Amino acid sequence: MNETPFDWAQSPAAVWRRHRSGLRAIRRLDPISWDDLTGIARQKRALARNTERFLAGEPSNNALLWGSRGTGKSSLIKALLNRYRDQGLRMIEVDKDDLVNLPEIVDDICDLPFRFVIFCDDLSFDVGESGYKALKSVLEGSLELPPENVRVYATSNRRHLMPEFMSDNLKSEVRDGELHPAEAIEEQVSLADRFGLQLSFYPFSQDIYLQAVDALFPQVADREQLHIEAVRFATGKGVRNGRTAQQFFRQFAGDPRFT
């Protein structure tokens, strides 16, 4: 770690940089706000409640946001920091390849008067990777309990964070009428099980997608034409989600038809 103490009173977020073996303040935070996020009301409520309990020193869980790409998983965690930073929430982004440093990172913040979320974006592990072992120790501790002022919030396209193969299922056995999963499956599930709060995200229905588009174009009078273009855009992309709505906005913002 850096010898110079990090000033958490001035910087609400940092990212771990492996080559300098320390934290760097995030200078340009994504300004996304809580109200900008549409179509994921259930997930917002659950994550907000968990985070508020964490900030209040009440029992709370590590959180795994998993599901389809572009559906707002990462944006929700970024908006979370903007919403609760004034209440003492701080965030450290750690890349998957740097998780081996996680115990040292946590050691340096466990006695500070802030509440920290370790943010692991797009988290998944391939066969043979060992970084998840350091993550496990922070999620549930080992001989030493995990710190009370640290929680891990991760996003992933994989529900169990690790690859799942048909051959693993074939190795499972039924003994005395009970299913006994193969060791590989047990290993896959055991990591995700350490996240007490698991929130699923799915592709948007067309109605939800158009609600997201409407929120980005609040002044447009001709909603019918806007929706026609938005549906055409999503059809060309092959997916309806919040990311597609944002990309549609970037392409058509300022179009004379939608001003």
BAPA-630718 format. One record per residue (C-alpha): residue number from 1; chain; x, y, z. Coordinates in steps of 0.02 Angstrom, whole numbers, plus 50000, padded with zeros to 5 digits. Layout:
BEGIN
+-----+--------+-------+-------+-------+
: num : chaine :     u :     v :     w :
+-----+--------+-------+-------+-------+
: NUM :      A :     X :     Y :     Z :
...
+-----+--------+-------+-------+-------+
// end
This chain:
BEGIN
+-----+--------+-------+-------+-------+
: num : chaine :     u :     v :     w :
+-----+--------+-------+-------+-------+
:   1 :      A : 50000 : 50000 : 50000 :
:   2 :      A : 50050 : 50183 : 49982 :
:   3 :      A : 50141 : 50257 : 50131 :
:   4 :      A : 50042 : 50419 : 50117 :
:   5 :      A : 49871 : 50396 : 50200 :
:   6 :      A : 49724 : 50410 : 50083 :
:   7 :      A : 49612 : 50560 : 50122 :
:   8 :      A : 49438 : 50483 : 50129 :
:   9 :      A : 49363 : 50645 : 50194 :
:  10 :      A : 49402 : 50725 : 50026 :
:  11 :      A : 49380 : 50577 : 49908 :
:  12 :      A : 49225 : 50467 : 49917 :
:  13 :      A : 49294 : 50336 : 49797 :
:  14 :      A : 49457 : 50257 : 49745 :
:  15 :      A : 49522 : 50125 : 49628 :
:  16 :      A : 49661 : 50002 : 49666 :
:  17 :      A : 49810 : 50018 : 49548 :
:  18 :      A : 49919 : 49865 : 49549 :
:  19 :      A : 50075 : 49945 : 49471 :
:  20 :      A : 50084 : 50077 : 49608 :
:  21 :      A : 50022 : 49953 : 49740 :
:  22 :      A : 49900 : 50077 : 49810 :
:  23 :      A : 49738 : 50172 : 49795 :
:  24 :      A : 49708 : 50317 : 49675 :
:  25 :      A : 49567 : 50438 : 49703 :
:  26 :      A : 49433 : 50432 : 49569 :
:  27 :      A : 49438 : 50610 : 49500 :
:  28 :      A : 49285 : 50607 : 49388 :
:  29 :      A : 49142 : 50512 : 49468 :
:  30 :      A : 49000 : 50455 : 49357 :
:  31 :      A : 48862 : 50580 : 49400 :
:  32 :      A : 48719 : 50457 : 49374 :
:  33 :      A : 48582 : 50485 : 49501 :
:  34 :      A : 48463 : 50365 : 49586 :
:  35 :      A : 48313 : 50436 : 49494 :
:  36 :      A : 48397 : 50414 : 49325 :
:  37 :      A : 48376 : 50225 : 49339 :
:  38 :      A : 48211 : 50156 : 49276 :
:  39 :      A : 48142 : 49981 : 49256 :
:  40 :      A : 48234 : 49908 : 49406 :
:  41 :      A : 48128 : 49971 : 49552 :
:  42 :      A : 48132 : 49805 : 49644 :
:  43 :      A : 48321 : 49795 : 49638 :
:  44 :      A : 48339 : 49977 : 49691 :
:  45 :      A : 48230 : 49952 : 49844 :
:  46 :      A : 48323 : 49797 : 49900 :
:  47 :      A : 48497 : 49869 : 49877 :
:  48 :      A : 48449 : 50034 : 49960 :
:  49 :      A : 48378 : 49945 : 50112 :
:  50 :      A : 48533 : 49837 : 50130 :
:  51 :      A : 48648 : 49988 : 50112 :
:  52 :      A : 48550 : 50092 : 50236 :
:  53 :      A : 48562 : 49951 : 50363 :
:  54 :      A : 48749 : 49941 : 50331 :
:  55 :      A : 48771 : 50129 : 50357 :
:  56 :      A : 48670 : 50119 : 50518 :
:  57 :      A : 48780 : 49981 : 50587 :
:  58 :      A : 48640 : 49853 : 50576 :
:  59 :      A : 48658 : 49677 : 50505 :
:  60 :      A : 48681 : 49684 : 50316 :
:  61 :      A : 48739 : 49574 : 50174 :
:  62 :      A : 48867 : 49571 : 50037 :
:  63 :      A : 48775 : 49593 : 49872 :
:  64 :      A : 48786 : 49507 : 49703 :
:  65 :      A : 48697 : 49589 : 49557 :
:  66 :      A : 48688 : 49462 : 49417 :
:  67 :      A : 48601 : 49444 : 49251 :
:  68 :      A : 48588 : 49509 : 49075 :
:  69 :      A : 48712 : 49636 : 49010 :
:  70 :      A : 48666 : 49819 : 49003 :
:  71 :      A : 48521 : 49808 : 49125 :
:  72 :      A : 48587 : 49931 : 49254 :
:  73 :      A : 48690 : 49826 : 49374 :
:  74 :      A : 48846 : 49935 : 49373 :
:  75 :      A : 48746 : 50096 : 49357 :
:  76 :      A : 48647 : 50052 : 49513 :
:  77 :      A : 48805 : 50036 : 49619 :
:  78 :      A : 48875 : 50200 : 49549 :
:  79 :      A : 48711 : 50288 : 49589 :
:  80 :      A : 48718 : 50212 : 49762 :
:  81 :      A : 48880 : 50305 : 49800 :
:  82 :      A : 48807 : 50470 : 49739 :
:  83 :      A : 48654 : 50444 : 49848 :
:  84 :      A : 48741 : 50395 : 50011 :
:  85 :      A : 48914 : 50475 : 50004 :
:  86 :      A : 48859 : 50615 : 50122 :
:  87 :      A : 48805 : 50482 : 50248 :
:  88 :      A : 48981 : 50410 : 50258 :
:  89 :      A : 48978 : 50284 : 50115 :
:  90 :      A : 49145 : 50260 : 50028 :
:  91 :      A : 49186 : 50146 : 49882 :
:  92 :      A : 49341 : 50056 : 49820 :
:  93 :      A : 49341 : 49979 : 49647 :
:  94 :      A : 49449 : 49823 : 49634 :
:  95 :      A : 49476 : 49730 : 49471 :
:  96 :      A : 49457 : 49542 : 49472 :
:  97 :      A : 49642 : 49518 : 49436 :
:  98 :      A : 49686 : 49620 : 49591 :
:  99 :      A : 49579 : 49524 : 49715 :
: 100 :      A : 49736 : 49441 : 49784 :
: 101 :      A : 49771 : 49612 : 49863 :
: 102 :      A : 49599 : 49623 : 49943 :
: 103 :      A : 49651 : 49567 : 50118 :
: 104 :      A : 49785 : 49703 : 50124 :
: 105 :      A : 49663 : 49834 : 50060 :
: 106 :      A : 49538 : 49786 : 50194 :
: 107 :      A : 49671 : 49788 : 50330 :
: 108 :      A : 49705 : 49972 : 50293 :
: 109 :      A : 49523 : 50028 : 50305 :
: 110 :      A : 49446 : 49917 : 50439 :
: 111 :      A : 49476 : 50043 : 50580 :
: 112 :      A : 49425 : 50200 : 50485 :
: 113 :      A : 49264 : 50296 : 50529 :
: 114 :      A : 49183 : 50265 : 50360 :
: 115 :      A : 49079 : 50125 : 50285 :
: 116 :      A : 49162 : 50047 : 50133 :
: 117 :      A : 49090 : 49953 : 49986 :
: 118 :      A : 49217 : 49854 : 49887 :
: 119 :      A : 49151 : 49864 : 49708 :
: 120 :      A : 49197 : 49719 : 49592 :
: 121 :      A : 49124 : 49749 : 49420 :
: 122 :      A : 49092 : 49613 : 49293 :
: 123 :      A : 49156 : 49479 : 49410 :
: 124 :      A : 49181 : 49300 : 49353 :
: 125 :      A : 49313 : 49167 : 49367 :
: 126 :      A : 49378 : 49040 : 49242 :
: 127 :      A : 49442 : 48867 : 49280 :
: 128 :      A : 49608 : 48874 : 49370 :
: 129 :      A : 49595 : 49052 : 49433 :
: 130 :      A : 49628 : 49073 : 49618 :
: 131 :      A : 49581 : 49254 : 49652 :
: 132 :      A : 49414 : 49200 : 49721 :
: 133 :      A : 49500 : 49127 : 49875 :
: 134 :      A : 49550 : 49301 : 49936 :
: 135 :      A : 49373 : 49359 : 49901 :
: 136 :      A : 49302 : 49218 : 50005 :
: 137 :      A : 49406 : 49266 : 50156 :
: 138 :      A : 49342 : 49446 : 50149 :
: 139 :      A : 49162 : 49392 : 50124 :
: 140 :      A : 49154 : 49277 : 50274 :
: 141 :      A : 49322 : 49288 : 50360 :
: 142 :      A : 49435 : 49146 : 50411 :
: 143 :      A : 49512 : 49139 : 50585 :
: 144 :      A : 49479 : 49326 : 50595 :
: 145 :      A : 49303 : 49390 : 50568 :
: 146 :      A : 49273 : 49506 : 50420 :
: 147 :      A : 49270 : 49691 : 50466 :
: 148 :      A : 49103 : 49769 : 50511 :
: 149 :      A : 49133 : 49923 : 50403 :
: 150 :      A : 49165 : 49832 : 50239 :
: 151 :      A : 49043 : 49749 : 50118 :
: 152 :      A : 49073 : 49681 : 49944 :
: 153 :      A : 48954 : 49728 : 49803 :
: 154 :      A : 48988 : 49635 : 49642 :
: 155 :      A : 48909 : 49628 : 49470 :
: 156 :      A : 48916 : 49479 : 49353 :
: 157 :      A : 48833 : 49403 : 49202 :
: 158 :      A : 48851 : 49233 : 49288 :
: 159 :      A : 48740 : 49186 : 49432 :
: 160 :      A : 48872 : 49076 : 49513 :
: 161 :      A : 49023 : 49179 : 49457 :
: 162 :      A : 49112 : 49025 : 49392 :
: 163 :      A : 49092 : 48925 : 49230 :
: 164 :      A : 48967 : 48784 : 49233 :
: 165 :      A : 48992 : 48632 : 49122 :
: 166 :      A : 48873 : 48493 : 49075 :
: 167 :      A : 49006 : 48368 : 49124 :
: 168 :      A : 48998 : 48432 : 49304 :
: 169 :      A : 48813 : 48392 : 49311 :
: 170 :      A : 48845 : 48218 : 49242 :
: 171 :      A : 48961 : 48183 : 49389 :
: 172 :      A : 48824 : 48217 : 49516 :
: 173 :      A : 48750 : 48064 : 49601 :
: 174 :      A : 48587 : 48010 : 49679 :
: 175 :      A : 48614 : 47911 : 49838 :
: 176 :      A : 48471 : 47848 : 49946 :
: 177 :      A : 48352 : 47960 : 49851 :
: 178 :      A : 48455 : 48119 : 49882 :
: 179 :      A : 48547 : 48218 : 49751 :
: 180 :      A : 48733 : 48242 : 49789 :
: 181 :      A : 48808 : 48375 : 49675 :
: 182 :      A : 48981 : 48346 : 49605 :
: 183 :      A : 49126 : 48432 : 49693 :
: 184 :      A : 49145 : 48553 : 49548 :
: 185 :      A : 48966 : 48611 : 49567 :
: 186 :      A : 48987 : 48632 : 49754 :
: 187 :      A : 49138 : 48742 : 49722 :
: 188 :      A : 49043 : 48846 : 49595 :
: 189 :      A : 48896 : 48876 : 49708 :
: 190 :      A : 48995 : 48904 : 49868 :
: 191 :      A : 49066 : 49071 : 49813 :
: 192 :      A : 48900 : 49146 : 49759 :
: 193 :      A : 48820 : 49082 : 49919 :
: 194 :      A : 48929 : 49200 : 50018 :
: 195 :      A : 48831 : 49346 : 49947 :
: 196 :      A : 48680 : 49356 : 50060 :
: 197 :      A : 48589 : 49476 : 49944 :
: 198 :      A : 48573 : 49416 : 49764 :
: 199 :      A : 48478 : 49525 : 49641 :
: 200 :      A : 48433 : 49463 : 49468 :
: 201 :      A : 48423 : 49575 : 49313 :
: 202 :      A : 48336 : 49528 : 49152 :
: 203 :      A : 48314 : 49608 : 48980 :
: 204 :      A : 48182 : 49744 : 48976 :
: 205 :      A : 48010 : 49717 : 48906 :
: 206 :      A : 47968 : 49840 : 48769 :
: 207 :      A : 47860 : 49943 : 48887 :
: 208 :      A : 48001 : 49959 : 49014 :
: 209 :      A : 48126 : 49999 : 48877 :
: 210 :      A : 48015 : 50139 : 48812 :
: 211 :      A : 47994 : 50206 : 48988 :
: 212 :      A : 48183 : 50220 : 48998 :
: 213 :      A : 48186 : 50310 : 48831 :
: 214 :      A : 48048 : 50429 : 48887 :
: 215 :      A : 48148 : 50473 : 49043 :
: 216 :      A : 48294 : 50524 : 48933 :
: 217 :      A : 48184 : 50630 : 48817 :
: 218 :      A : 48066 : 50718 : 48939 :
: 219 :      A : 48029 : 50867 : 48824 :
: 220 :      A : 47979 : 50770 : 48667 :
: 221 :      A : 47799 : 50801 : 48613 :
: 222 :      A : 47789 : 50671 : 48475 :
: 223 :      A : 47804 : 50513 : 48580 :
: 224 :      A : 47742 : 50401 : 48441 :
: 225 :      A : 47884 : 50447 : 48324 :
: 226 :      A : 48009 : 50436 : 48467 :
: 227 :      A : 47950 : 50261 : 48511 :
: 228 :      A : 47956 : 50204 : 48330 :
: 229 :      A : 48137 : 50258 : 48315 :
: 230 :      A : 48181 : 50186 : 48486 :
: 231 :      A : 48106 : 50016 : 48443 :
: 232 :      A : 48194 : 50016 : 48275 :
: 233 :      A : 48358 : 50056 : 48361 :
: 234 :      A : 48337 : 49916 : 48488 :
: 235 :      A : 48288 : 49793 : 48352 :
: 236 :      A : 48448 : 49833 : 48260 :
: 237 :      A : 48549 : 49804 : 48418 :
: 238 :      A : 48456 : 49643 : 48457 :
: 239 :      A : 48426 : 49687 : 48640 :
: 240 :      A : 48316 : 49800 : 48746 :
: 241 :      A : 48396 : 49865 : 48904 :
: 242 :      A : 48451 : 50024 : 48991 :
: 243 :      A : 48616 : 50029 : 48897 :
: 244 :      A : 48524 : 50024 : 48731 :
: 245 :      A : 48413 : 50167 : 48788 :
: 246 :      A : 48568 : 50269 : 48834 :
: 247 :      A : 48648 : 50232 : 48666 :
: 248 :      A : 48488 : 50283 : 48577 :
: 249 :      A : 48491 : 50447 : 48675 :
: 250 :      A : 48672 : 50482 : 48627 :
: 251 :      A : 48633 : 50453 : 48444 :
: 252 :      A : 48470 : 50551 : 48433 :
: 253 :      A : 48490 : 50689 : 48564 :
: 254 :      A : 48477 : 50853 : 48470 :
: 255 :      A : 48383 : 50775 : 48323 :
: 256 :      A : 48259 : 50909 : 48263 :
: 257 :      A : 48117 : 50783 : 48277 :
: 258 :      A : 48149 : 50758 : 48462 :
: 259 :      A : 48179 : 50933 : 48527 :
+-----+--------+-------+-------+-------+
// end
